[in-house]
Amino acid sequence: MKIFADKNILAVQSNFSCHGDLHFFDGRSVKKEDLIEADALLVRSITPIDEALLGGTTIRFVGTATSGIDHVDTAYLRDAGIHFVDAKGSNANAVVDYCFTVLAFAALHRNFSFGGCKVGIIGAGAVGGLFAAKLDELAVEVRCYDPFLAATGVGGREYHSLDAVLECDVVSLHVPLTTAGLHPTENLLSERELAGLKKNAILINACRGCVVNEFALKSLLSTRDDVVTAFDVWADEPTIDSSLAQSVDIATPHIAGYSKEAKSNATKLLARAFEQHFSLGADADPEVAEEGSDLVAVENASEKLMQWSTLLAAFPLGELSDDFKQQVSSGAGAKAFDSFRQKLLQRREFLSRSLRTESYSAAHQEQLSVLGFHFK
């Protein structure tokens, strides 16, 4: 069996080489002629999967190590009889860590107050649902907009209108990118919706770039400096609008879901699906090497803001954003996009980070434990 895999999928060799002849490719430059005799294809979000790439090949299985699937023509795969699997939910915890770190940045740099705030979540699936659940544990009021879950009653919570969610202090986007159907998400937030954001609102987009109309966003930010914006996704990745990147408070290159744990989860999901599809009968769980918990040290932080300083020590989002903005401004944005993502594969989630018990109040320990930190 010939298996072709993106070279940057974590631990793909140790999990798939035992099943056949494993070949690696660059996800941005793979061509049809590379895959003519392939049986299986393993990709990331940077590789468009459609008839132009797969037509005329012998591929029978496609797996994407991502939660989003807007890069995949699922209708073509279905019609062509090609089995398809994704890694939906594998990066949920990593993305939620990113969102809480944005709130930490806003608390330390923009006077955001967590107490008494309302958080609006657009899309309450694997990522949005986990974010909402952790906010519930922290006794924060949450409003979720998800017409699909609302119609089925799944999720065990009350759902709200989009306008009601946009009235919140924090608005966080967690939907797939869709262009058709009852509730398409392309340009879901445009001029009208963005104009409705309340004063000093925080807007987080860690799903897909085209969910927010970038022209409307630039217009908003040209007239309002009160809105705090954190954008991890962009309309024309990896080439992004430099002026927009400079205008938002936090700009990152699609790395919210990038962590060792998330990539480990994705590889395990693909390996299990692959073994099941080809009836390989694997008994043991797929193996992905993971390090133990490491200690986070926080220095020169006030006791009042200790929990927020801890998040930024564990995940220095502000520094990462400043570095990325500088690269984009210098004209190296497209190149930096991939190099930053490669470096972030070493990021550890909060659930793999430890803190010194004596450094935190009981209240802060309780909050940080909800986010996944361990205390020693």
Residue, then its C-alpha position, 0 to 999 in steps of 0.5 A: m500500500k502506498i501512503f502519501a502524507d504531509k511531512n508536517i503531520l506529527a508522528v505520521q511516520s511512526n503511526f503509518s509506516c508499518h502499514g505500507d510504503l510511506h511517502f512525504f510531500d510539501g502540503r502547499s506544492v503537492k501535484k496530481e502526478d505525485l499521487i497517481e499510484a497512491d492508495a491513501l492521502l493524509v493532509r493538513s488544511i493547506t492542501p485543497i482536496d478536489e478532483a483537480l488533485l485526485g482525478g485519475t489517481t488510485i486513492r481510496f482514503v483521504g484523511t485531514a489532520t484538521s477540524g475544519i474541512d473547507h479545503v475538502d470537496t466532500a461531494y467529489l470524494r463521496d461521488a468518487g467513492i473515496h473514504f474521507v475522515d477528519a480530526k474534528g474536535s482534536n484541537a478544541n482545547a488548544v483553541v480554547d486556551y488561545c481564547f482565554t489568553v486573548l482575554a488575559f491580554a485584554a485584561l492586562h493591556r486594555n482594562f478588560s474586566f472578567g467579573g460580570c462580563k458576558v461572553g457570546i459564542i458563535g458556533a457551539g460545536a466541539v470548540g465553542g461548546l468546550f469554551a462555553a463549558k469552561l466559562d460556565e464553570l467559571a460562573v460567566e454568563v454565556r450566550c451561544y448562537d448555533p442554529f443547527l444545535a438549536a434546531t436539534g436541542v443538542g448541547g443542553r443549553e439555551y440558544h440565542s439570536l445572532d444579534a443577542v450574542l453580538e451584544c456581549d462584551v466578548v464575541s468569539l467565532h467558532v464556526p466552519l466556513t460554508t457558502a450554501g445551505l440554510h445558514p452559510t457562514e461566509n461574511l457572517l459578520s459584515e457591516r451591520e453586525l460589526a457596527g452592532l458590537k458594544k463599546n470596548a467589545i472583544l472580537i475573537n476569530a479563531c475559525r476561518g478568515c472569510v467568516v468576518n468580512e475583512f473590508a467591513l472590519k477594516s472600516l470598523l477599525s478605522t473609526r473605532d479604537d475601543v474594540v479589541t480584536a484578535f484574529d488568527v485566521w485570514a481570507d487569503e492565507p498565507t498571503i494576508d492583508s498587511s494593513l489589517a494585520q497591523s490594525v488588529d490587536i492580536a494577529t497570529p498565523h492560524i495557530a490557535g489550534y496548534s499544539k503538541e496535544a492537538k496534533s497528537n489527537a489528530t494523528k491518533l484519530l486518523a490512524r484509528a480511522f485508517e486501520q478501521h477502513f482497511s481492516l488492519g485490526a490494530d490492537a494498540d492505540p496509535e503512539v505519539a510521543e508526548e512530554g510530561s508537564d512543565l512548570v510555568a514561572v511568573e515574575n513581577a505580576s501583581e497579585k490581582l492580575m496573577q491569573w492573567s499573567t500566568l496565561l501569557a507566561a504559558f502562551p506569550l500571545g502578545e509577543l508572538s503577535d508583535d513578531f508576526k506583525q513585524q514579519v508581515s510589515s516587512g513583506a515576509g508574511a507568506k513565508a513567516f506564516d508557515s515558519f511560525r506554524q512550524k514553531l508552534l507545533q512545540r506549544r504545550e496546552f495548559l493541561s500540560r503546564s504546572l504551577r506553584t501552589e504557594s504563588y496563587s490565592a485559592a480563588h486563582q487556583e480554582q480559576l486556573s484549574v478550570l483552564g487545565f493547569h496543575f498545581k504542585 
